[in-house]
Amino acid sequence: MNKYEFIADLLENNKLDNSQREKVFKLIANELKIEGNTQIQIENRIRKIEDKIRDSQNLKHQKILSVNETLQVDMPGYIDPIHLSNFLIAYNKDPILKYTCHEIDEDGLMSIMEICEMEEFELEKYHMKMASLFKELSNEHTIPKNIWTLINSYLNGGKDWSSDKVKLNWQSHELLEWGKRNIGFVPNPDNSLIYSTNNIGFDFLPFKSKVFDTTIGSFSNLVIHFKNLFHIRADNSLKKMIEIVNVGNGWDSKIEFRVSMFRDNVEFFTDVDKLLQSYKKIISIIIHVSDVHGLGRPIVELSLNEVNNKVLFSILHKNATYKKTIKNTLERIGQKHSELIKNQINGLCNLYIQADFDNNEFARINLWDGKGRSAEIIDKVTGVDYQLIFN
C-alpha cells in the first residue's frame, strides 16, 4: 500500500470527525508541497483521493443493497396500485365504455348514437366502437394481466369471467342474434328507457352470483354485476360482501367479529375479487396463528375509512401479538405473507402491519409499498393490525 492509499483508507474511517479530516487534508497538502507539486497538481491529487473514498463507499452501499435483494429474491417486481385505479376510473368515465358497466338511459342512448354515427342503435356498430376504445385505453395504461383478461372476455368473449365464471358477454351468440332482431333497442336499458321504448332489453335464464348474493336475469343486471367487480360504493358495500364471505366460510361462528368506523359511503375503484381473496387469506392467517399459539377464539375488528386521501381497510386481530421480532420481520416476512403479496396484494394495494411485537415493542412495518422494508416505532397498540391502503 502506498502513502496515498493509506491516506484514503484513513479518511474513509467513519470514526474521524470533520475537524480531524480537515487536519489530514492539510497534512496531505504539506506532503505534496514537499514533493514539489504545484497547486493544481495538489488539488488533482486530493480530488483523486476523494474519488477513491466515494467509490469505496458506493461499493459498500451496493453490497448492502444486494443483501436486501437476496432476502426478497422470491418476491415479484412491485406494481403500483395507482395504475389499476387510474385505468378503472378512465374506463368508467369514457362516454362509450362506461355504458358497459351502467344501464343506458335516454341521454346515454343519444350520446352513443352521436359518437358512433348511427341513425338508430345497432349493437354490432356499438361493439366495434367499444372494442376499439378498450384497445386504445389498454395501450395508454399499465393494467394487471388478470384485469385485462377479465374485461376483454366480458367485451369480446373467449372465456368465462369473474369469480362466478360467467360465460355470457357482449359477443355471445344469443345476444348478437337478439341485436339483429331488435335494431334501435339497447340490451341494457334503465327503467326510464324501458318505459319509453316498451322494450326490456336482453334477458335470459337467471343465475345466482355467489360473490354478491344477487340474482342476474337480464343484461341490465349483468352490466351492474360487472361494475360491482371494480367499484366499492354505498350500493355495493364492502361490509355486506365481507358478511357474505364470513357466513359462507363458517367464520361467523369461529371468530368474534366487531365493526369499528366502517364507512359504507366511501367510494373507490379496485379489483373486488382480489380484495375479497386478500381478506380471506388474512383471516386464514389469523385463524392459523390463534390455533398454533393457543390464543383462543380470535377477536377481529374491521374498519374502512379515508385517511390522507387514501382508503384504509383495517383487519385487526385484537387478542394477539406478532409472533416475530421486529428485526426478524424486516429480514423475512414468512411464506404465508409472501404468498399473500405475490398472489393478491401486488398491484391491488399497499400492505402495512401495525402490531404489538411483545417485550414492550410496538411498530408499524411496510410489508409491501414499493420501498425498502422499515419499522416505524410507535406508541403502545393492542393486537396485530393488517392495513390495506388503496388509492
C-alpha positions, 0 to 999 in steps of 0.5 A: 500500500502506498502513502496515498492509499493509506491516506484514503483508507484513513479518511474513509474511517467513519470514526474521524470527525470533520475537524480531524479530516480537515487536519489530514487534508492539510497534512496531505497538502504539506506532503505534496508541497514537499514533493514539489507539486504545484497547486493544481497538481495538489488539488488533482491529487486530493480530488483523486483521493476523494474519488477513491473514498466515494467509490469505496463507499458506493461499493459498500452501499451496493453490497448492502443493497444486494443483501436486501435483494437476496432476502426478497429474491422470491418476491415479484417486481412491485406494481403500483396500485395507482395504475389499476385505479387510474385505468378503472376510473378512465374506463368508467368515465369514457362516454362509450365504455362506461355504458358497459358497466351502467344501464343506458338511459335516454341521454346515454342512448343519444350520446352513443348514437352521436359518437358512433354515427348511427341513425338508430342503435345497432349493437354490432356498430356499438361493439366495434366502437367499444372494442376499439376504445378498450384497445386504445385505453389498454395501450395508454395504461399499465393494467394487471394481466388478470384485469385485462383478461377479465374485461376483454372476455366480458367485451369480446368473449373467449372465456368465462369471467369473474369469480362466478365464471360467467360465460355470457358477454357482449359477443355471445351468440344469443345476444348478437342474434337478439341485436339483429332482431331488435335494431334501435333497442339497447340490451341494457336499458334503465327503467326510464328507457324501458318505459319509453321504448316498451322494450326490456332489453336482453334477458335470459335464464337467471343465475345466482352470483355467489360473490354478491348474493344477487340474482342476474336475469337480464343484461341490465343486471349483468352490466351492474354485476360487472361494475360491482367487480371494480367499484366499492360504493354505498350500493355495493358495500364492502361490509355486506360482501365481507358478511357474505364471505364470513357466513359462507366460510363458517367464520361467523361462528369461529371468530368474534367479529366487531365493526369499528368506523366502517364507512359504507359511503366511501367510494373507490375503484379496485379489483373486488375479487382480489380484495375479497381473496386478500381478506380471506387469506388474512383471516386464514392467517389469523385463524392459523396463528390463534390455533398454533399459539393457543390464543383462543377464539380470535377477536377481529375488528374491521374498519374502512375509512379515508385517511390522507386521501387514501382508503384504509381497510383495517383487519385487526386481530385484537387478542394477539401479538406478532409472533416475530421480532421486529428485526426478524420481520424486516429480514423475512416476512414468512411464506404465508405473507409472501404468498399473500403479496405475490398472489393478491396484494401486488398491484391491488394495494399497499400492505402495512402491519401495525402490531404489538411485537411483545417485550414492550415493542410496538411498530408499524412495518411496510410489508409491501409499498414499493420501498425498502422494508422499515419499522416505524416505532410507535406508541403502545397498540393492542393486537396485530393490525393488517392495513390495506391502503388503496388509492 
